[in-house]
Amino acid sequence: MFLTIGTTGNDGSPATDLGFLLHKHPEKAQRFSTSYGDAHVFYPEASVERCTAALLLEVDPVSLVRRGRGKGRGGAPDSALAQYVNDRPYAATSLLAVALRTVFASALKGRCEARPDLAARTLPLRIEVPALPARGGPGLVRRLLEPLGWSVEAEAVPLDERFPEWGESRYVTLVLTGEQRLSDALRHLYVLLPVLDDAKHYWVAPDEVDKLLRAGEGWLAGHPEHALITRRYLSRRGALTRDALERLELARLAEADDTEAEDLDNAVDEAADTEEKPVPLAVQRREAILEALRDTGAQRVLDLGCGQGQLVGALLKESRFTEVLGVDVSMRALNEAARRLRLERMPERQAARVKLMQGSLAYTDGRLKGYDAAVLSEVVEHVDLPRLPALEHAVFGAARPASVVVTTPNVEYNVTWESLPAGRVRHPDHRFEWDRKQFRAWAEGVADRYGYDVEYRPVGDEDPGVGPPTQMAVFRITGERDVRDVQEGSR
């Protein structure tokens, strides 16, 4: 199996900077042992103007059969001869994807200790795979790679050039060109090589979902073919595919919400024709949430769907909040939150008060139990209505904090914004937007089912006809339980 990655000099930097990124010196030919053979890395060309790194994987078919799956597609045993003599070692399959992850581990993660600035830089890349199995042909190759910013040349390989009437094989020659970060390019290949082949050389276990989401972070959730990619990568295992698709959907909504909370509100507020610049709605919302939390007497707070950590940062500024746990499905958002909060530079005493954690509100999570209060700020409207009961159970039933603060847009207020077309919701990722009556009906139903009292508060400047731009519900556990009970239980 063979693959090359090339680049040219860029912005005065030599093309041989590729060696720093790959952690492989251009003047050396290196060999790496894998479970299925030897991987070789060498540079056919390395100059200031052009540099190309090649990965050659020599597959040992005996090791492949002994270690893996002496079975064909569908689990049917191959003939004894077919296990050892076939075309698989000579085309880019999941074996090459695993070799990429093994040999270029640091580059795939976007790390370059020698030259940290290089990892974040886009490069003019050219990737060539001379033999790539593609069930779906060149058309599918383009559908999967062009949305990622690649210029794609995919040409079907004939079964036999001497007999064109025999037609085309299921293999293509692939050339990709484009401006990409090297880590992104490697992650594209790691996921899509086995997807195009539509087969894997190893058993797909549940941990493959996490591998897919890590490698696909930042690009897979928004890919127009994300469902097909997920099914093929997970070998069509139904339960794993459903789990991955749900987590991808939540990640997509969470990342979209990051832009909404600040950018959309600020854009709307800045459009207002007033002499004095108004306070952005996102800031008013945070202040209203903080006031509600102060009223509940909460000390240990969950920020569910914390995004890039704006509310977490506001909570940390008040000493009354002794512990803050930010939870989000998107690792990208959590990494940005950690950067914004400067967690690595935070004093030890302050750092002990905050924790960021990846998690999905579609599932119960024991780590969320025992907190005084939870916040769902602009979260529920991003969840499909049939999935809302799962979120309700995870928060109000399983985690069961003493208080829950929920904010969501008031759809009635939308008519006051000239920049928002009639009939449109505030963000394309909103699954719905409730009016005040609908929001109260939902909140009262949740309160009744899970044993909470609920009160309602307006957020933002209230219009006498259509109400406030944001509506808030503050839930408190009914009767005999209060914050002190929850605090004692957590001990």
C-alpha positions as CSV (number, residue, x, y, z in Angstrom):
1,M,0.0,0.0,0.0
2,F,1.4,3.4,-1.0
3,L,0.5,7.0,-0.3
4,T,2.4,10.3,-0.8
5,I,2.0,13.7,0.8
6,G,3.6,16.7,-0.9
7,T,3.9,20.4,-0.5
8,T,5.6,23.4,-1.9
9,G,7.4,26.3,-0.3
10,N,4.9,28.7,1.2
11,D,5.2,32.4,2.3
12,G,9.0,32.2,2.3
13,S,9.1,28.9,4.3
14,P,10.9,25.9,2.8
15,A,8.9,23.0,1.7
16,T,11.0,20.8,3.9
17,D,9.1,22.1,6.9
18,L,6.9,19.1,6.1
19,G,9.5,17.0,7.9
20,F,9.0,18.9,11.1
21,L,5.3,18.4,11.0
22,L,5.6,14.7,10.3
23,H,8.4,14.2,12.8
24,K,10.3,12.3,10.1
25,H,13.6,13.7,8.8
26,P,13.7,14.1,5.0
27,E,17.3,12.7,4.8
28,K,16.4,9.4,6.5
29,A,14.4,6.4,5.4
30,Q,12.7,4.9,8.4
31,R,10.9,1.6,9.1
32,F,8.2,1.0,11.7
33,S,6.8,-2.4,12.7
34,T,3.1,-2.8,12.8
35,S,0.9,-5.8,13.6
36,Y,0.4,-6.6,10.0
37,G,3.8,-5.8,8.4
38,D,6.3,-3.0,8.1
39,A,5.7,0.6,7.3
40,H,8.4,2.7,5.6
41,V,8.6,6.5,5.4
42,F,10.9,8.1,2.9
43,Y,11.1,11.3,0.9
44,P,11.3,10.9,-3.0
45,E,12.0,14.6,-3.1
46,A,13.1,17.2,-0.5
47,S,14.1,20.7,-1.5
48,V,13.3,24.2,-0.6
49,E,10.7,24.4,-3.4
50,R,9.1,20.9,-3.2
51,C,9.0,18.2,-0.6
52,T,7.1,14.8,-0.8
53,A,6.9,12.2,1.9
54,A,5.9,8.7,1.1
55,L,4.3,6.0,3.3
56,L,4.8,2.4,2.0
57,L,3.1,-0.4,4.0
58,E,4.3,-3.9,3.3
59,V,1.6,-6.2,4.5
60,D,2.4,-9.7,5.7
61,P,-0.7,-11.7,4.6
62,V,0.1,-14.5,7.1
63,S,0.0,-12.1,10.0
64,L,-3.1,-10.6,8.6
65,V,-4.9,-14.0,8.6
66,R,-3.5,-15.2,11.9
67,R,-4.3,-12.0,13.8
68,G,-7.5,-11.0,12.2
69,R,-10.5,-12.0,10.4
70,G,-10.1,-15.1,8.3
71,K,-13.5,-14.1,7.0
72,G,-14.8,-12.2,4.0
73,R,-17.6,-9.7,3.9
74,G,-20.7,-10.8,5.8
75,G,-18.7,-13.1,8.0
76,A,-18.5,-16.0,5.5
77,P,-15.1,-17.8,5.6
78,D,-12.9,-17.3,2.6
79,S,-11.3,-20.2,0.9
80,A,-7.9,-21.2,2.3
81,L,-6.1,-19.9,-0.7
82,A,-8.0,-16.6,-0.8
83,Q,-6.9,-15.8,2.7
84,Y,-3.3,-15.6,1.6
85,V,-3.5,-14.7,-2.1
86,N,-5.7,-11.7,-2.9
87,D,-5.5,-8.0,-3.9
88,R,-6.0,-6.6,-0.4
89,P,-2.3,-6.0,0.5
90,Y,-1.9,-3.8,-2.6
91,A,-4.7,-1.2,-2.1
92,A,-5.2,1.5,0.5
93,T,-7.6,0.0,3.0
94,S,-8.1,0.4,6.8
95,L,-4.6,-1.1,7.2
96,L,-3.1,2.0,5.7
97,A,-5.4,4.2,7.9
98,V,-4.1,2.5,11.0
99,A,-0.5,2.9,9.8
100,L,-1.1,6.6,9.3
101,R,-2.3,6.9,12.9
102,T,0.7,4.9,14.2
103,V,3.5,6.4,12.1
104,F,2.2,10.0,12.1
105,A,0.5,10.1,15.5
106,S,1.8,13.6,16.5
107,A,1.1,15.1,13.1
108,L,-2.5,13.7,13.2
109,K,-3.1,15.3,16.6
110,G,-1.7,18.7,15.3
111,R,1.4,18.7,17.5
112,C,4.8,19.9,16.5
113,E,7.1,20.5,19.5
114,A,10.0,21.7,17.3
115,R,7.9,24.3,15.4
116,P,4.6,24.8,17.2
117,D,3.6,27.6,14.7
118,L,3.7,25.1,11.8
119,A,0.9,22.9,13.2
120,A,-1.7,25.7,12.9
121,R,-0.6,26.7,9.4
122,T,-2.4,25.8,6.2
123,L,-0.1,24.3,3.5
124,P,-0.6,23.8,-0.2
125,L,-0.9,20.0,-0.1
126,R,-0.9,17.3,-2.7
127,I,-1.9,13.8,-1.7
128,E,-1.7,10.8,-4.1
129,V,-3.1,7.3,-3.6
130,P,-2.4,5.2,-6.7
131,A,-4.8,2.3,-5.7
132,L,-7.8,3.1,-3.6
133,P,-10.8,0.7,-3.3
134,A,-14.0,2.9,-3.6
135,R,-17.3,1.2,-3.5
136,G,-19.3,3.9,-5.2
137,G,-16.7,4.9,-7.7
138,P,-15.2,8.3,-8.5
139,G,-18.5,10.0,-7.9
140,L,-18.6,8.9,-4.2
141,V,-15.0,9.9,-3.8
142,R,-15.8,13.4,-4.9
143,R,-19.0,13.6,-2.7
144,L,-16.9,12.7,0.3
145,L,-13.8,14.8,-0.2
146,E,-14.9,18.0,-2.1
147,P,-17.0,19.3,0.8
148,L,-13.8,19.3,2.9
149,G,-12.1,21.8,0.6
150,W,-10.2,19.4,-1.6
151,S,-9.8,19.5,-5.4
152,V,-10.4,15.9,-6.3
153,E,-9.0,13.9,-9.3
154,A,-10.4,10.4,-9.1
155,E,-10.1,8.1,-12.1
156,A,-11.5,4.6,-12.2
157,V,-8.9,1.8,-12.9
158,P,-10.0,-0.6,-15.7
159,L,-10.1,-4.3,-14.9
160,D,-7.6,-4.9,-17.7
161,E,-6.3,-2.1,-20.1
162,R,-6.0,-4.7,-22.8
163,F,-9.7,-5.5,-22.7
164,P,-11.6,-2.3,-22.1
165,E,-14.9,-4.1,-22.7
166,W,-14.5,-5.8,-19.4
167,G,-15.3,-2.5,-17.7
168,E,-13.9,-0.8,-14.7
169,S,-12.7,-2.2,-11.4
170,R,-13.8,-0.9,-8.0
171,Y,-10.4,0.8,-7.6
172,V,-9.5,4.4,-8.4
173,T,-6.4,6.5,-8.6
174,L,-6.8,9.5,-6.3
175,V,-5.1,12.9,-6.3
176,L,-6.1,15.6,-3.8
177,T,-4.9,19.2,-3.8
178,G,-5.8,22.0,-1.6
179,E,-4.9,24.4,1.2
180,Q,-5.2,22.4,4.4
181,R,-3.6,22.0,7.8
182,L,-1.7,18.8,7.8
183,S,-3.5,17.4,10.8
184,D,-6.9,18.0,9.1
185,A,-5.6,16.2,6.0
186,L,-4.5,13.2,7.9
187,R,-7.7,13.0,9.9
188,H,-9.7,13.1,6.6
189,L,-7.6,10.2,5.3
190,Y,-7.8,8.2,8.6
191,V,-11.6,8.3,8.5
192,L,-12.3,8.1,4.7
193,L,-9.9,5.4,3.5
194,P,-11.9,2.6,5.3
195,V,-15.2,4.4,4.5
196,L,-14.5,4.3,0.7
197,D,-13.3,0.7,1.0
198,D,-16.5,0.0,3.0
199,A,-14.6,-2.7,5.0
200,K,-12.2,-3.0,7.9
201,H,-9.6,-5.5,8.7
202,Y,-10.5,-5.7,12.4
203,W,-13.6,-6.1,14.6
204,V,-15.5,-2.8,15.1
205,A,-15.9,-2.4,18.9
206,P,-17.8,0.3,20.8
207,D,-14.6,2.3,21.2
208,E,-14.6,2.9,17.4
209,V,-17.3,5.5,18.0
210,D,-15.0,7.6,20.1
211,K,-12.2,7.2,17.5
212,L,-14.5,8.4,14.8
213,L,-15.7,11.5,16.8
214,R,-12.1,12.4,17.7
215,A,-10.9,12.2,14.1
216,G,-14.0,13.8,12.8
217,E,-14.1,16.7,15.2
218,G,-14.6,20.0,13.4
219,W,-15.7,18.6,10.1
220,L,-17.7,15.4,10.3
221,A,-20.9,16.8,12.0
222,G,-21.4,19.3,9.2
223,H,-20.5,17.1,6.3
224,P,-23.4,16.5,3.9
225,E,-22.6,12.8,3.9
226,H,-22.0,12.4,7.6
227,A,-24.6,9.6,7.9
228,L,-23.1,7.5,5.1
229,I,-19.6,8.1,6.5
230,T,-20.7,7.0,10.0
231,R,-22.5,3.9,8.8
232,R,-19.6,2.7,6.7
233,Y,-16.9,3.6,9.3
234,L,-18.7,1.5,11.9
235,S,-19.3,-1.4,9.5
236,R,-23.1,-0.8,9.6
237,R,-23.4,-1.9,13.3
238,G,-26.8,-0.4,14.1
239,A,-26.4,0.5,17.8
240,L,-23.0,2.0,17.3
241,T,-24.2,4.0,14.3
242,R,-27.2,5.4,16.1
243,D,-25.0,6.4,19.1
244,A,-22.5,8.1,16.8
245,L,-25.1,10.0,14.8
246,E,-26.8,11.2,18.0
247,R,-23.5,12.5,19.3
248,L,-22.7,14.1,16.0
249,E,-26.0,15.9,15.9
250,L,-25.5,17.2,19.5
251,A,-22.0,18.4,18.6
252,R,-23.3,20.2,15.5
253,L,-26.0,21.9,17.5
254,A,-23.6,22.8,20.3
255,E,-21.1,24.4,17.9
256,A,-23.8,26.3,16.2
257,D,-25.1,27.6,19.6
258,D,-21.6,28.9,20.4
259,T,-22.0,31.4,17.6
260,E,-25.6,32.2,18.4
261,A,-25.1,33.1,22.1
262,E,-22.6,35.9,21.3
263,D,-22.5,36.7,17.6
264,L,-26.2,36.6,16.8
265,D,-27.3,38.5,19.9
266,N,-24.5,41.1,19.4
267,A,-25.4,41.6,15.7
268,V,-29.0,42.1,16.5
269,D,-28.3,44.6,19.3
270,E,-25.7,46.5,17.3
271,A,-28.3,46.9,14.5
272,A,-30.6,48.9,16.9
273,D,-30.7,52.6,16.0
274,T,-30.0,54.2,19.4
275,E,-27.6,56.8,20.5
276,E,-26.4,54.8,23.4
277,K,-25.1,51.3,22.6
278,P,-27.4,48.8,24.3
279,V,-26.2,45.9,26.5
280,P,-26.0,42.8,24.3
281,L,-28.8,40.3,25.0
282,A,-26.2,37.6,25.7
283,V,-24.8,39.7,28.5
284,Q,-28.3,40.4,29.9
285,R,-29.0,36.7,29.8
286,R,-25.9,35.8,31.8
287,E,-26.8,38.5,34.4
288,A,-30.3,37.2,34.7
289,I,-29.0,33.6,35.2
290,L,-26.5,34.8,37.8
291,E,-29.3,36.6,39.7
292,A,-31.5,33.5,39.6
293,L,-28.7,31.3,41.0
294,R,-28.0,33.8,43.8
295,D,-31.6,33.7,44.7
296,T,-31.5,29.9,45.0
297,G,-28.5,30.0,47.3
298,A,-26.6,27.5,45.1
299,Q,-22.9,27.0,45.6
300,R,-22.1,24.0,43.3
301,V,-23.4,24.7,39.8
302,L,-23.7,22.7,36.5
303,D,-23.5,24.6,33.2
304,L,-25.0,22.1,30.8
305,G,-24.2,22.9,27.2
306,C,-21.5,25.3,28.4
307,G,-20.1,26.0,24.9
308,Q,-17.1,28.2,25.0
309,G,-17.4,28.9,28.7
310,Q,-18.8,32.5,28.9
311,L,-21.2,31.6,31.7
312,V,-18.5,29.5,33.5
313,G,-16.2,32.5,33.5
314,A,-18.9,34.7,35.0
315,L,-19.6,32.2,37.7
316,L,-16.0,31.9,38.7
317,K,-15.9,35.7,39.3
318,E,-18.2,35.2,42.3
319,S,-16.8,33.5,45.3
320,R,-20.2,32.3,46.4
321,F,-20.0,29.6,43.6
322,T,-17.5,27.2,45.1
323,E,-17.7,24.6,42.3
324,V,-18.5,25.0,38.6
325,L,-18.8,22.0,36.2
326,G,-19.1,22.9,32.5
327,V,-20.5,20.1,30.3
328,D,-20.6,20.1,26.6
329,V,-20.8,17.4,23.9
330,S,-18.3,19.2,21.7
331,M,-14.6,18.8,22.6
332,R,-13.8,21.6,20.2
333,A,-16.0,23.9,22.3
334,L,-14.5,22.6,25.5
335,N,-11.0,23.3,24.3
336,E,-11.9,26.8,23.3
337,A,-13.5,27.3,26.8
338,A,-10.3,26.1,28.4
339,R,-8.3,28.6,26.3
340,R,-10.6,31.5,27.1
341,L,-10.6,30.7,30.8
342,R,-6.9,30.3,30.8
343,L,-7.1,27.1,32.8
344,E,-3.4,26.3,32.4
345,R,-2.4,29.7,33.9
346,M,-5.2,29.8,36.6
347,P,-4.0,29.9,40.2
348,E,-4.3,26.5,41.9
349,R,-7.0,27.6,44.3
350,Q,-9.1,29.0,41.5
351,A,-8.5,26.1,39.2
352,A,-9.9,23.7,42.0
353,R,-13.3,25.4,41.6
354,V,-13.8,24.6,37.9
355,K,-13.9,21.5,35.7
356,L,-14.8,21.0,32.1
357,M,-16.2,17.7,31.0
358,Q,-17.5,16.1,27.8
359,G,-21.0,14.6,28.0
360,S,-24.3,14.3,26.2
361,L,-27.6,15.4,27.8
362,A,-29.4,12.7,25.9
363,Y,-28.1,10.2,28.4
364,T,-28.0,9.9,32.2
365,D,-24.6,10.6,33.8
366,G,-23.8,9.8,37.4
367,R,-21.1,12.5,37.4
368,L,-23.9,15.2,37.3
369,K,-25.6,14.1,40.6
370,G,-25.4,16.1,43.8
371,Y,-25.2,19.6,42.5
372,D,-27.1,22.6,43.9
373,A,-28.2,24.0,40.6
374,A,-28.0,23.4,36.8
375,V,-28.3,25.8,34.0
376,L,-29.7,25.1,30.5
377,S,-29.0,28.3,28.7
378,E,-30.3,28.4,25.1
379,V,-30.1,24.6,24.9
380,V,-33.5,23.0,24.7
381,E,-34.4,24.7,21.4
382,H,-31.6,22.8,19.7
383,V,-33.0,19.4,20.6
384,D,-35.5,17.6,18.4
385,L,-38.9,17.5,20.2
386,P,-39.0,13.7,20.3
387,R,-35.6,13.7,22.2
388,L,-36.7,16.3,24.8
389,P,-38.0,13.7,27.2
390,A,-34.5,12.1,27.3
391,L,-33.0,15.4,28.2
392,E,-35.7,16.0,30.8
393,H,-35.0,12.7,32.5
394,A,-31.2,13.1,32.4
395,V,-31.4,16.5,34.1
396,F,-34.5,16.6,36.2
397,G,-34.8,12.9,37.0
398,A,-31.3,11.5,37.2
399,A,-29.0,14.4,38.0
400,R,-31.8,16.1,40.0
401,P,-30.2,19.3,41.2
402,A,-32.1,21.3,43.8
403,S,-32.7,24.1,41.2
404,V,-32.6,24.3,37.4
405,V,-32.5,27.5,35.4
406,V,-33.7,27.3,31.8
407,T,-33.6,30.0,29.1
408,T,-34.9,29.9,25.6
409,P,-35.9,32.4,22.9
410,N,-39.4,33.8,22.9
411,V,-40.6,33.4,19.3
412,E,-43.3,36.1,19.7
413,Y,-40.5,38.7,20.0
414,N,-39.0,37.9,16.6
415,V,-41.4,40.3,14.8
416,T,-39.6,43.3,16.4
417,W,-36.3,42.5,14.6
418,E,-36.2,43.9,11.1
419,S,-33.1,41.9,10.4
420,L,-35.0,38.6,10.9
421,P,-37.2,37.5,8.0
422,A,-40.8,36.7,8.8
423,G,-41.4,33.1,9.7
424,R,-37.7,32.4,10.3
425,V,-36.3,31.3,13.6
426,R,-33.3,33.1,15.1
427,H,-30.8,30.4,14.1
428,P,-31.0,27.7,11.4
429,D,-30.1,25.0,14.0
430,H,-33.1,25.7,16.2
431,R,-35.5,22.8,16.1
432,F,-38.3,25.0,17.4
433,E,-38.9,28.3,19.2
434,W,-41.7,28.5,21.7
435,D,-44.1,31.3,22.5
436,R,-44.7,32.1,26.1
437,K,-47.8,29.8,26.4
438,Q,-45.9,26.9,24.9
439,F,-42.9,27.4,27.1
440,R,-45.0,27.5,30.2
441,A,-46.9,24.4,29.2
442,W,-43.6,22.5,28.8
443,A,-42.1,23.9,32.0
444,E,-45.2,23.1,34.1
445,G,-45.3,19.6,32.7
446,V,-41.7,19.0,33.6
447,A,-42.2,20.4,37.1
448,D,-45.3,18.2,37.7
449,R,-43.5,15.0,36.5
450,Y,-40.3,15.5,38.4
451,G,-41.5,17.3,41.6
452,Y,-40.4,20.9,41.1
453,D,-42.0,24.3,41.6
454,V,-41.4,26.7,38.7
455,E,-41.5,30.5,38.3
456,Y,-41.0,32.6,35.2
457,R,-38.8,35.6,34.6
458,P,-38.4,37.9,31.6
459,V,-34.9,38.4,30.1
460,G,-34.1,41.6,28.1
461,D,-36.3,44.6,27.4
462,E,-39.9,43.5,27.6
463,D,-42.3,44.6,24.8
464,P,-45.9,45.2,26.1
465,G,-47.4,43.2,23.2
466,V,-45.0,40.3,22.5
467,G,-43.1,40.0,25.8
468,P,-39.3,39.7,26.3
469,P,-36.7,38.4,23.8
470,T,-35.7,35.6,26.1
471,Q,-37.9,33.7,28.5
472,M,-36.6,32.0,31.7
473,A,-37.9,29.4,34.0
474,V,-36.5,28.8,37.5
475,F,-37.3,25.3,38.9
476,R,-36.9,24.5,42.6
477,I,-37.5,21.0,44.1
478,T,-40.8,21.0,45.8
479,G,-41.5,21.0,49.5
480,E,-39.3,19.0,51.8
481,R,-36.1,19.1,49.7
482,D,-34.1,22.3,49.3
483,V,-30.5,23.2,48.5
484,R,-29.2,22.1,52.0
485,D,-30.7,18.7,51.4
486,V,-28.9,18.3,48.2
487,Q,-25.6,19.6,49.7
488,E,-25.9,17.1,52.6
489,G,-26.6,14.3,50.1
490,S,-23.5,15.1,48.0
491,R,-21.4,14.6,51.1
